[in-house]
Amino acid sequence: MAAIKSPLGEADQKVVGDALQGALVDLIDLALVAKQAHWNLTGRNFKVVHEHLDEIVSLARSGQDDVAERAVTIGVNPDGRARTVADHSRVPQPEAGYLDDDKVVAAITDTLAQIISRFRERIAKTDEPDQVTQDLLIGITAGLEKQHWMFQAQT
């Protein structure tokens, strides 16, 4: 079996790998939460919010793939299994059943703010050990912040 050799030293690989794994869990669960809200949404702004949630899902799924592939590139195995995400996610979960559009907008706004805060921490932690990963995290954060602004404007 081939082993991927990291361009990073062992200590740097650990720091960067942890940052990437945390980002992966956040992005996987963000996509799941947004899709859950998308399916169960009700309210007068249904269509706009319904379609906007798909933008969040698309952004999160694209970011997942980039983050996981970066992890492999530095010799770290990404773990996106359902059990891992369930055990390690800090993303707030929506209630079961129908969800009012105003509550969804508020919840997604808060969720994005929390995820952005964690991404900014990861950006700071990866500055010294791996600026390539830092750049990736900055790009994803920019997309998350744009979506946060757009959801926040609806509250």
C-alpha positions, 0 to 999 in steps of 0.5 A: 500500500502506498503511503503519502509523504507529508511536505510538513514536519510531524508537529506541523502535520499534527496541527494542520491535520487537526485544523483540517479535520475540524473544518471537515466536520463543521462543513459536513454537518453544516451541509446536513443541517442546511439540507434538513432545514431546506426540506422542512421549511415553511413560511411566507419567505419559503422560496427565497430561504429554500433556495438560499439554503441550497447555496449553503449546502453547495458551499459546504460540500465544495469546501468539504472536498477541498479540505479532505483532499488537502488533508490527504495531500499532507499525509493525514487521513480525513474522517468524514464518517457519520459516526465521526461527524456525530461524535465531534460536531459542534454545529447546533441541530435544528428541531424535528418537524416543520421549521418556520422560515424566520427561525431558520434564518436566525438559526443559520445566521447563528450557526454560520457565525459559530463556524466562522469563529472556529474557521478563524481560529484555524486560520490563526493556527495554520499561519506558521505551520502551513500557509497553503492550508491557511489560504484554503481556510481563508477562501472557505471562510470568505464564502461562509462570511458572505453567506452569513451576511446574506442570511443576517440581512434577512433577520 
